[in-house]
Amino acid sequence: MTIQNKTMLITYSDSLGNNLKDLYENLEEHFGDAIGGVHLLPFFPSTGDRGFAPVDYDEVDSAFGDWEDVKRLGEKYYLMFDFMINHISRQSKYYKDYQEKHEASEFKELFLNWDKFWPENRPTQADVDLIYKRKDRAPKQEILFADGSVEHLWNTFGEEQIDLDVTKEVTMRFIRKTIQHLASNGCDLIRLDAFAYAVKKLDTNDFFVEPDIWNLLDKVRDIAAEYGTELLPEIHEHYSIQFKIADHDYYVYDFALPMVTLYTLYSSRTERLAKWLKMSSMKQFTTLDTHDGIGVVDVKDILTDEEIDYASNELYKVGANVKRKYSSAEYNNLDIYQINSTYYSALGDDDVKYFLARLIQALLQAFLRFTMWVY
């Protein structure tokens, strides 16, 4: 289905019912034509991180249904799927083949080998400290091969999520195969999850490494275009990076809008929101709430540090279902880049404020020159 300028619902397959069949029926019964698109959060077999440690993109998790259920949704709504270009599960057939056959495995170069990445006598502590990482230690994990030997693989996120080596041809073949399969099953738009971590390079922080990241994105976009899909690179970081991505003619998320809108409604001051609306990209998905929570790092320099602290503290005061520890180092959220709360809860379950927030989001849509979608 052609992507349309209509509201897109972001949902897990079991959030509105128990499975994809329930989701379809609930959309039909309760949403009517209010929804034009559906972002199905990872619905593949997975071993962790609520689906973001995929075992196999070829299958739909049987708890949710099958590909026919996905295609049925695609007959009425345009669909977005996630592709975790940075990693795959260590329970995947690729990892297990490598673990069993070691150097004889056809997938040995699919994974980024930590030990082989570094020159002799490295990494130093300074090297590890430089890495933009999601852990309080070096992002590596031991792999024990069937022959008894031990090596280490790059492991940015959870223990189940082993990083891929996007510089290798075997990985590009895997990317092509995955995109082709997703497109053939109704995917109109691919969200590249965690893409900014995918390129690793010596003497960098291994996050959004330029110009290498553009070479990767352009290759993936060319592949996607062959199969009639488009890309939405996903990144939570300083808003200037979103501007760079948009300048390269990719769609971006407006992850700054949620926190700026909260600050506006908490403080009754509108100058920050007005400034942001004038600045924001013309090719974007606006969003107030996602499964990730409410972005904080995204609004640095749009709001001052004092204003960010004020909005965060106000959110904690009224947030009906948020606990501060889930947005702290205690929960391994090391850079405190998001606060885990629904948007309705962040507004104290206030229907009027929630309506105003959605109205701001809708009005932003009216001012954009290019097509965009609202979550």
C-alpha positions in Angstrom: 0.0 0.0 0.0 1.2 3.5 -0.7 2.3 5.5 2.3 -0.2 8.1 3.2 -0.3 11.3 5.2 -2.5 9.8 7.9 -2.1 9.0 11.5 0.1 6.0 12.2 -0.4 3.8 15.2 2.7 2.3 16.9 1.9 -0.9 18.7 3.1 -4.3 19.7 1.2 -7.2 18.2 -0.4 -8.0 21.6 -1.0 -4.5 22.9 -4.6 -4.2 21.4 -5.7 -7.7 22.0 -3.7 -10.9 22.3 -2.4 -11.2 18.7 -2.5 -9.8 15.2 -6.1 -11.0 14.5 -7.3 -9.2 17.6 -5.4 -6.1 16.6 -7.1 -6.0 13.2 -10.5 -6.5 14.7 -10.0 -3.8 17.3 -8.8 -1.3 14.7 -11.9 -2.1 12.6 -14.3 -1.8 15.5 -12.8 1.2 17.4 -10.6 3.3 15.1 -12.4 3.3 11.8 -10.7 5.5 9.2 -8.8 7.5 11.9 -5.7 5.3 11.4 -3.9 5.2 8.1 -0.8 3.3 9.0 0.4 0.8 11.6 4.0 0.5 12.9 4.1 -3.1 14.1 6.9 -3.3 16.7 9.0 -6.4 16.3 6.8 -9.4 15.8 9.5 -11.9 14.9 10.7 -14.7 17.2 13.0 -13.1 19.7 15.0 -13.9 22.8 14.9 -10.5 24.6 14.3 -6.8 24.7 10.6 -7.1 23.9 11.3 -8.4 20.3 14.4 -6.3 19.6 16.7 -9.4 19.8 15.3 -11.1 16.6 16.1 -14.8 16.0 14.7 -14.9 12.4 13.0 -12.3 10.2 11.6 -15.1 8.1 8.9 -15.9 10.7 6.2 -14.3 12.7 6.2 -15.3 16.3 3.5 -17.9 16.5 2.0 -16.3 19.6 1.0 -13.4 17.4 -0.1 -15.2 14.3 1.4 -15.6 10.8 2.3 -13.7 7.7 -1.3 -13.9 6.4 -2.3 -11.9 9.5 0.3 -9.3 8.7 -0.7 -9.1 5.0 -4.3 -8.7 6.1 -3.4 -5.5 8.0 -1.4 -4.4 5.0 -4.5 -4.5 2.7 -6.0 -1.6 4.7 -3.1 0.2 6.3 0.4 1.1 5.2 2.9 -0.8 7.4 6.2 -0.1 9.0 8.4 -2.9 10.4 11.6 -2.7 12.4 15.0 -4.0 11.1 17.7 -4.2 13.8 20.6 -3.5 11.5 23.1 -3.4 14.3 22.5 -6.8 15.8 20.7 -10.2 15.9 20.0 -12.8 18.6 22.7 -15.2 19.7 20.1 -17.8 19.4 19.8 -17.2 15.6 20.8 -19.9 13.2 23.7 -17.6 12.0 25.2 -17.4 15.4 24.8 -21.0 16.2 26.4 -22.0 12.9 29.3 -19.8 13.7 29.6 -21.2 17.2 29.5 -24.8 15.8 31.8 -24.4 12.8 34.0 -21.5 13.9 36.4 -20.6 11.0 34.5 -23.0 8.7 31.2 -21.2 9.1 29.9 -19.2 6.1 28.7 -16.6 8.7 32.0 -16.1 10.5 32.2 -12.5 9.1 28.6 -11.7 9.9 29.5 -10.8 13.5 31.9 -8.1 14.6 34.8 -9.7 16.3 36.0 -7.6 19.3 39.4 -9.2 19.5 40.2 -8.8 15.8 38.9 -5.2 15.7 41.7 -3.8 17.8 45.4 -3.5 17.0 47.9 -5.2 19.2 48.0 -3.9 22.8 44.5 -2.3 22.4 41.9 -1.5 23.5 43.3 0.7 26.2 41.0 2.0 28.9 40.9 5.3 27.0 39.6 3.4 23.9 36.8 1.8 26.0 36.0 5.1 27.6 35.7 6.8 24.2 33.0 4.4 23.0 29.4 5.7 23.1 28.0 2.7 24.8 24.9 1.4 26.6 26.8 -0.4 29.3 29.1 0.5 32.1 31.8 -1.8 30.7 33.4 -2.7 27.4 30.6 -3.7 24.9 31.9 -7.3 24.3 30.7 -10.8 25.0 32.5 -14.1 25.1 31.7 -16.8 22.5 32.7 -20.4 23.3 33.1 -22.4 20.1 32.4 -26.1 19.8 36.1 -26.7 19.3 36.8 -25.3 22.8 38.3 -22.0 21.7 37.1 -18.7 23.0 36.8 -15.3 21.4 34.8 -12.1 22.0 32.2 -10.4 19.9 31.0 -6.9 19.9 27.8 -6.6 22.1 26.4 -3.1 22.3 23.0 -3.8 23.9 21.5 -6.7 25.8 23.3 -10.1 26.3 21.1 -11.6 23.5 21.9 -8.9 21.0 25.2 -9.6 19.1 26.5 -6.9 16.8 26.8 -7.4 13.1 29.8 -6.4 11.0 28.2 -4.1 8.3 31.5 -3.8 6.4 31.4 -7.4 5.2 29.7 -8.8 2.1 28.0 -11.6 4.0 26.2 -9.0 6.1 25.1 -7.0 3.1 23.7 -10.2 1.6 21.8 -10.7 4.9 20.5 -7.1 4.8 19.3 -7.6 1.2 17.6 -10.9 2.0 15.9 -9.4 5.0 14.6 -6.3 3.2 13.4 -8.3 0.2 11.5 -10.6 2.6 9.9 -7.8 4.6 8.9 -6.0 1.4 7.3 -9.1 0.0 5.1 -9.4 3.1 3.6 -5.9 3.1 6.3 -3.7 4.5 6.0 -0.2 3.1 8.5 1.5 5.4 11.5 0.1 7.3 12.5 1.6 10.6 16.3 1.1 11.0 16.5 0.6 14.7 19.8 1.5 16.4 21.5 2.2 13.0 23.8 4.8 14.5 25.7 2.1 16.4 26.2 -0.1 13.4 29.5 1.5 12.1 32.5 1.0 14.3 35.8 2.6 13.5 39.1 2.9 15.3 39.7 6.2 17.2 36.0 7.2 17.1 33.2 6.9 19.7 31.6 4.3 17.4 28.4 6.2 17.2 27.1 7.9 14.0 30.5 7.7 12.5 30.7 10.0 9.5 31.1 9.7 6.5 30.9 5.9 6.9 27.3 6.0 8.3 26.1 7.8 5.1 27.7 5.1 2.9 25.9 2.4 4.9 22.5 4.3 4.8 22.8 4.9 1.1 23.5 1.3 0.3 20.6 0.2 2.4 18.3 2.8 0.9 19.3 1.6 -2.6 18.4 -2.0 -1.7 15.1 -0.9 -0.2 14.2 1.1 -3.3 14.7 -2.0 -5.4 11.9 -3.7 -3.4 9.6 -0.7 -3.2 10.2 0.3 0.5 11.5 3.4 2.2 13.6 3.9 5.3 13.1 5.8 8.5 16.5 5.9 10.4 15.8 5.9 14.2 18.1 7.8 16.5 17.7 9.4 19.9 20.4 12.1 20.1 20.9 15.9 19.8 18.4 17.3 17.3 21.2 18.5 15.0 21.8 14.9 14.0 18.1 14.6 12.9 18.7 17.7 10.7 21.7 16.1 9.1 19.7 13.0 8.3 16.9 15.1 6.8 19.5 17.0 4.8 20.5 13.7 3.2 16.8 13.3 2.2 15.8 10.7 4.7 12.7 10.9 6.9 13.4 11.6 10.5 11.5 11.5 13.8 10.7 14.7 15.7 11.7 13.3 19.1 12.2 16.8 20.5 8.5 17.7 20.3 7.3 15.6 23.2 9.6 17.2 25.8 9.2 20.7 24.4 5.4 20.3 24.5 5.6 19.1 28.1 7.7 22.0 29.1 5.2 24.4 27.4 2.2 22.9 29.2 3.9 22.7 32.5 5.3 26.2 32.5 2.7 28.0 30.4 5.6 29.5 28.4 5.4 29.2 24.6 8.6 30.7 23.3 10.6 27.4 23.3 7.8 25.7 21.4 7.4 28.5 18.9 11.1 28.5 18.2 11.2 24.7 17.7 8.2 24.8 15.4 10.1 27.3 13.2 13.3 25.2 13.3 11.9 21.6 12.9 12.5 19.6 9.8 10.1 19.6 6.9 10.4 15.8 6.3 9.5 14.1 9.5 7.3 11.9 11.6 6.0 13.9 14.5 5.5 11.9 17.7 4.5 12.5 21.3 4.7 8.9 22.6 6.5 5.7 21.6 7.5 2.5 23.3 10.8 4.1 24.1 9.5 6.7 26.4 10.0 10.5 26.4 13.3 11.7 24.9 15.5 13.9 27.0 18.8 14.0 25.1 16.8 15.1 22.0 16.0 18.6 23.4 19.4 19.7 24.6 20.0 23.2 23.4 16.4 23.6 22.5 15.6 23.8 26.2 18.3 24.9 28.6 19.6 22.5 31.1 17.6 24.2 33.8 14.4 23.9 31.7 15.1 20.2 31.0 15.5 19.6 34.7 12.3 21.5 35.4 10.3 19.6 32.9 11.8 16.3 34.1 11.0 17.0 37.7 7.5 18.1 36.9 7.0 14.9 34.9 8.1 12.8 37.9 5.6 14.7 40.1 2.6 13.9 38.0 3.6 10.7 36.2 1.2 8.1 37.4 3.1 5.2 36.1 6.7 6.3 36.1 9.4 5.4 38.5 12.6 7.5 38.6 14.9 4.5 38.9 13.8 3.4 35.4 15.5 6.5 34.0 18.7 6.4 36.0 22.0 4.7 36.2 20.5 2.2 38.6 18.5 0.8 35.6 21.6 1.0 33.3 20.1 4.0 31.5 23.5 5.4 31.6 23.1 8.7 29.8 19.6 9.3 31.0 18.4 9.8 27.5 14.7 9.1 28.0 12.1 9.0 30.7 9.8 6.0 30.7 6.2 7.2 30.9 3.1 7.4 28.7 2.3 10.9 27.5 -1.1 10.9 29.1 0.5 10.0 32.4 3.1 12.7 32.0 0.3 15.2 31.8 -1.3 13.9 35.0 -4.1 12.1 33.3 -5.5 15.5 32.4 -7.8 15.2 29.4 -7.6 19.0 28.5 -3.8 19.1 28.5 -3.7 15.9 26.6 -6.1 17.3 24.0 -3.9 20.5 23.7 -0.8 18.4 23.2 -2.4 16.4 20.4 -3.7 19.7 18.9 -0.2 21.1 18.8 1.0 17.9 17.1 -1.8 18.1 14.5 -1.2 21.8 13.8 2.4 21.1 13.2 1.3 18.7 10.5 -0.6 21.4 8.8 2.5 23.7 8.5 4.8 21.1 7.1 5.6 21.4 3.4 6.2 17.7 2.9 4.2 14.6 3.9 4.5 13.5 7.5 2.8 11.2 9.8 1.7 11.5 13.4 2.2 8.8 16.0 
